[in-house]
Amino acid sequence: MLAQALMGLVNGNQGVISTCLGEITDRSNQSRAFTYLPVIYGLGGITGPIVGGLLVMRHDPLHPDRPNPYPYLLPNLFSAGVLIIDLTVTSIFLRESLEGAETLPPLGKRMGNLFAWIWQFTSSHRPTYLRRAKKLARESPHYRHSNGHPTEESSLLSHSDVSDVSDDEVSDTPQLFPDAHPGEHLSTREVLNRDTVLLLLTFLIFQLSNISYNSLYPIFAQAPPPTGRDLKPEEIGISLSFAGVVTILFQVGVFGRLREKIGNRITYRASLAAFVVAFLLMPWVGYKNGSHVGNGPQTTQGKVWLWFELGLVLIVKTVAAVGGLTSALLLITNSAPSHHVLGTLNGLAQTLSAAGRAVGPFISGALFSFATHVKPKGEALAFGVFGGVAFLGFLMTLGIKGVELESEDYHEQSGDEEDGEETENDHDSEHGDVRHR
């Protein structure tokens, strides 16, 4: 439990990576940078299980006739070593991407502020950081409308809570999260507009669908017929490796050009639609014996059809996951009205993603357990429920209308096509004038 809790504490790295990429790139080159994120994830998804499995030592290496009391020690030490190398490389070579980071207090002072914040939180009924926040909020330009009257939200701030806070107290109050741009604040409505809210909600559905599919597939594949397909663990591993290879090939060879043609919004929309298709098709994959109920001895023809259908569905799912993740990250990055709120948006997206990853396996496992008691085609229940969830996400993506969410290469591609159409029309009109004469 402690190890899982620590893993959860560092689970925000994906949001940090997306924020850094958004800060060091612009719309002219961000697509190429974000395209390789799923490739790296795919490589890790392939090599991680392989290395971990190979390094497991069931027997004591010094005494082969004895069982190893710590069979998983070597894989964990290897992973820890890789993380130490990663930490060293990033600490030395990775430059800070946040503009204005040099104005932030030193790390030691921020750690001291953290302990001061915790001390006040546990010992004071009116901590100074709360009064400081209220005073700054009342002085914020968003506190009043253009007509000078307080907003409904700001009226909730009590005058008595802030009247006794001097400017010296405000400046000396420990800040848990210091602002690199204290003079540049955006209102919640400016940050969380309609497109951004829809993006975050659909990203939650996307991650819920993705993790639920990843949880359902191994259970479904190894379960006995008629609910499952009775695949061996090594067969499931081969199919997952195949999906990882498809991830890399699609991302490197196809996705970039496809996204330039149709844009981030349509790619994201199509990815959720592909998830719906993958959820609906998986329960109808055949059996090893070639029958419709899975009874009887295995046949060569049945195995061939099983692997063909399974591979086809996994390709659809992999394309949906890869295309959807890259497009979602690009859309969330481009939806930020300023680089100063990139961290906020990516952190919120990562929080929703973590919520989907937490709920997905629990619900999918419970649904499949219930589906084993449903006859016939009980497996269609679990996949069908999440197919409906993915379809809801697809419908919500239809409301994402902002053209400014697209990258620069898509606008250039659209502009080239429009220029080509105008040139062709001018050419046709010239020929028409000649014929008329």
Secondary structure, 3 states (H helix, E strand, C coil): CHHHHHHHHCCCHHHHHHHHHHHHCCCCCHHHHHHHHHHHHHHHHHHHHHHHHHHCCCECCCCCCCECCCCCHHHHHHHHHHHHHHHHHHHHHCCCCCCCHHHCCCHHHHHHHHHHHHHHHHHCCCCHHHHHHHHHHHCCCCCECCCCCECCCHHHCCHHHHCCCCHHHHHHCCCCCCCCCCCCCCCHHHHCCHHHHHHHHHHHHHHHHHHHHHHHHHHHHHCCCCCCCCCCHHHHHHHHHHHHHHHHHHHHHHHHHHHHHHHHHHHHHHHHHHHHHHHHHHHHCCCCCCCCCCCCCCCHHHHHHHHHHHHHHHHHHHHHHHHHHHHHHHHHHHHCCCHHHHHHHHHHHHHHHHHHHHHHHHHHHHHHHHHCCCCCCCHHHHHHHHHHHHHHHHHHHCCCCCHHHCCHHHHHHHHHHHHHHHHHHHHHHHHHHHHHC
